């Protein structure tokens, strides 16, 4: 098994912002966010998983 690495700060912040947008879209009635809350959270999770797998992201 290869070693995992911490994501860079910018990648972590982008992942956090995507997750927060998904949560806001789920609980609040925001036109664009409320249509795709699952996809925002999924994109956040995939981004952070990829960033921990590959060094330098």
SULHU-V750314 format. One record per pair of residues at least 12 apart in sequence whose ideal C-beta (glycine too) atoms are under 6 Angstrom apart, sorted by sequence separation. I is the first residue (numbers start at 1). J is the second residue. D is the distance in Angstrom with one decimal. If there is no record, write none. Layout:
# SULHU-V750314
I & J & D
I & J & D
This chain:
# SULHU-V750314
21 & 33 & 5.7
25 & 37 & 3.7
22 & 37 & 4.5
22 & 40 & 3.2
21 & 40 & 4.8
22 & 41 & 3.7
18 & 40 & 5.1
19 & 41 & 5.6
18 & 43 & 5.3
19 & 44 & 4.1
18 & 44 & 3.7
15 & 44 & 4.6
15 & 47 & 4.8
15 & 48 & 4.4
11 & 51 & 4.5
7 & 51 & 3.4
7 & 52 & 6.0
11 & 57 & 5.5
4 & 52 & 4.9
5 & 55 & 4.6
